[in-house]
Amino acid sequence: MKDAPVETEGVVFVNREKLERAKDIVALVSGARVPKNEQEAERKEHYTAKFAEAEQNPKSKDALQFAYELLGGLVRTPEEQSEADAGKVAAQKRNKKKAVQE
């Protein structure tokens, strides 16, 4: 599923699109990827400053989660995600029942 949460190292990233953007940011800031244009160079400077401000190493294992949270992404534990999935299924059942009754 396109919008399905992604679990990595005991952390569930709820928004796959923001996760991809966070991966790109970490690659830029850590030097794994070179900026292709002026806009990307500005983005690199901006996020390098954010990493420095928070005293976060862009090459650490926590860098991806840090960048993801900077983008406003929701992070859950696997247990919290299971509860959210169960709630989603229950809501879908209620809505289906309601639609049939109408």
C-alpha positions in Angstrom: 0.0 0.0 0.0 1.2 3.5 -0.9 0.2 5.1 2.4 1.1 2.2 4.6 3.3 3.0 7.6 6.9 1.9 7.5 8.6 0.3 10.4 12.4 0.7 10.8 14.5 -0.3 13.8 11.5 -0.4 16.2 10.0 2.9 15.0 7.0 3.2 12.8 7.0 6.1 10.4 3.3 6.8 9.6 3.7 9.0 6.5 5.7 7.3 3.8 6.0 10.5 1.7 7.6 12.4 4.5 9.9 9.5 5.2 11.2 9.7 1.6 11.7 13.4 2.0 13.6 12.9 5.3 15.8 10.3 3.6 16.7 12.8 0.9 17.4 15.5 3.5 19.7 13.1 5.5 21.5 12.2 2.3 22.1 15.9 1.5 23.2 16.9 4.9 25.4 13.9 5.5 27.2 14.4 2.2 26.0 11.1 0.7 24.3 13.1 -2.1 25.5 16.3 -3.7 23.1 19.1 -4.4 22.1 19.3 -8.0 21.0 22.9 -8.1 20.8 26.1 -6.1 17.5 25.1 -4.5 18.9 21.9 -3.2 22.0 23.7 -2.0 19.8 26.1 0.0 17.9 23.2 1.4 21.1 21.6 2.5 22.2 24.8 4.2 18.8 25.1 6.0 18.8 21.5 7.3 22.5 21.5 8.1 21.7 24.5 10.4 18.8 22.6 12.0 21.0 19.6 12.6 23.7 21.8 14.2 21.2 23.7 16.3 19.9 20.4 17.8 23.5 19.0 18.1 22.4 16.1 15.9 24.9 14.2 13.8 23.5 13.7 10.3 25.4 10.4 10.1 24.0 8.9 13.2 21.3 6.3 13.2 18.8 8.8 14.7 19.3 11.3 11.9 16.4 9.9 9.8 13.9 10.1 12.7 15.2 13.6 13.5 14.7 14.8 9.9 11.3 13.1 9.7 10.1 14.8 12.8 11.4 18.2 11.5 9.0 17.7 8.6 6.1 17.1 11.1 6.0 13.4 10.6 4.2 11.2 13.2 6.3 8.5 14.8 4.8 5.6 16.7 6.0 2.5 18.5 5.0 -0.8 16.9 2.4 -1.3 19.7 0.9 2.1 19.1 0.7 1.3 15.4 -1.1 -2.0 16.1 -3.7 -0.1 18.2 -4.1 2.5 15.5 -4.6 -0.2 12.9 -7.2 -2.0 15.1 -9.0 1.3 15.5 -9.0 1.9 11.8 -10.5 -1.5 11.1 -13.2 -1.0 13.8 -14.1 2.4 12.3 -14.3 0.9 8.8 -16.7 -1.7 10.1 -18.9 0.9 11.8 -19.0 3.0 8.7 -19.8 0.0 6.5 -22.6 -1.0 8.9 -23.9 2.6 8.9 -23.9 2.8 5.1 -25.9 -0.5 4.8 -28.5 0.8 7.3 -29.1 4.0 5.3 
